[in-house]
Amino acid sequence: MAIQATGMLLDGCVLALLSQEDAYGYSLTQQLKSTLGVSESTLYPVMRRLNAEGYLTVYEAPHNGRVRRYYQITQKGRERYNQCATEWQAFVLRVDKIMAVEQAISNYQV
């Protein structure tokens, strides 16, 4: 079973990476792709939406004769990241509580 990374989780992950440092699109998508197994075609619309909603800004900078498009988190984005992180931690605690109960029952039955 693979757990799907969607919605707020993807928003939170993109914002988490950008809270550490600005990143160009390809680098950002590769980090998330290798960690979460999410395709670039899923991530670019997320980044465009976060930009449109004011959570990110975009700027271009030259690199080896080419122009790279960099994403930067805004103050509004940092607030959204904190909200996502708080909600994620609460979710993880609830799931862990359920999983721990199930694991205890399984261990008892062995």
C-alpha positions as CSV (number, residue, x, y, z in Angstrom):
1,M,0.0,0.0,0.0
2,A,1.3,3.4,-1.0
3,I,0.1,6.5,0.9
4,Q,-0.7,9.2,-1.5
5,A,0.7,12.7,-1.0
6,T,-2.0,15.1,-2.1
7,G,-3.5,18.5,-1.2
8,M,-2.3,20.1,2.0
9,L,0.5,17.6,2.4
10,L,2.1,18.6,-0.9
11,D,1.6,22.3,-0.1
12,G,3.3,21.7,3.2
13,C,6.2,19.8,1.7
14,V,6.8,22.4,-1.0
15,L,6.6,25.2,1.6
16,A,8.9,23.3,4.0
17,L,11.6,23.0,1.4
18,L,11.3,26.6,0.4
19,S,11.4,27.7,4.0
20,Q,15.0,26.4,4.1
21,E,16.1,28.1,0.9
22,D,15.0,29.3,-2.5
23,A,15.0,26.6,-5.1
24,Y,14.6,26.4,-8.9
25,G,11.7,24.4,-10.2
26,Y,13.6,21.3,-11.4
27,S,15.6,21.0,-8.2
28,L,12.5,21.3,-6.1
29,T,10.5,18.8,-8.1
30,Q,13.4,16.3,-8.0
31,Q,13.7,16.6,-4.2
32,L,10.0,15.9,-3.8
33,K,9.9,13.2,-6.5
34,S,12.7,11.3,-4.8
35,T,11.2,11.6,-1.3
36,L,7.5,11.2,-2.0
37,G,7.4,9.6,-5.4
38,V,5.3,12.4,-6.8
39,S,5.6,13.2,-10.5
40,E,6.7,16.6,-11.9
41,S,3.4,16.9,-13.6
42,T,1.8,16.9,-10.2
43,L,4.2,19.3,-8.6
44,Y,4.3,22.2,-11.1
45,P,0.6,22.9,-10.9
46,V,1.0,22.9,-7.1
47,M,3.8,25.4,-7.3
48,R,1.8,27.6,-9.8
49,R,-1.2,27.6,-7.5
50,L,0.9,28.4,-4.4
51,N,2.4,31.3,-6.4
52,A,-1.1,32.5,-7.5
53,E,-2.3,32.4,-3.9
54,G,0.6,34.5,-2.7
55,Y,2.4,31.8,-0.7
56,L,5.4,31.9,-3.2
57,T,7.0,34.4,-5.4
58,V,9.0,33.6,-8.5
59,Y,12.1,35.2,-9.9
60,E,14.5,34.4,-12.7
61,A,18.3,34.2,-12.4
62,P,21.0,33.3,-15.0
63,H,22.9,30.0,-14.5
64,N,25.5,28.8,-16.9
65,G,24.1,30.8,-19.8
66,R,20.5,29.8,-19.1
67,V,17.8,31.3,-17.0
68,R,16.4,29.4,-14.1
69,R,13.1,30.1,-12.5
70,Y,13.4,30.2,-8.7
71,Y,10.7,29.9,-6.1
72,Q,10.8,31.8,-2.8
73,I,8.4,31.5,0.1
74,T,6.6,34.7,1.2
75,Q,5.6,35.6,4.8
76,K,2.1,34.4,3.9
77,G,3.6,31.2,2.8
78,R,5.5,30.8,6.1
79,E,2.3,31.2,7.9
80,R,0.6,28.6,5.7
81,Y,3.6,26.3,6.2
82,N,3.3,26.6,10.0
83,Q,-0.4,25.8,9.7
84,C,0.3,22.8,7.6
85,A,3.0,21.6,9.9
86,T,0.7,21.9,13.0
87,E,-2.2,20.1,11.2
88,W,0.2,17.4,10.0
89,Q,1.6,16.8,13.6
90,A,-1.9,16.5,14.9
91,F,-2.8,14.0,12.2
92,V,0.3,11.9,12.8
93,L,-0.5,11.7,16.5
94,R,-4.1,10.6,15.8
95,V,-2.9,7.9,13.3
96,D,-0.1,6.8,15.6
97,K,-2.6,6.3,18.3
98,I,-4.8,4.1,16.1
99,M,-1.8,2.2,14.8
100,A,-0.4,1.6,18.3
101,V,-3.7,0.2,19.5
102,E,-3.9,-2.1,16.5
103,Q,-0.3,-3.2,17.0
104,A,-0.9,-3.9,20.7
105,I,-3.9,-6.1,19.8
106,S,-1.9,-7.9,17.1
107,N,1.0,-8.5,19.6
108,Y,-1.4,-9.8,22.2
109,Q,-3.0,-12.3,19.8
110,V,0.3,-13.9,18.8
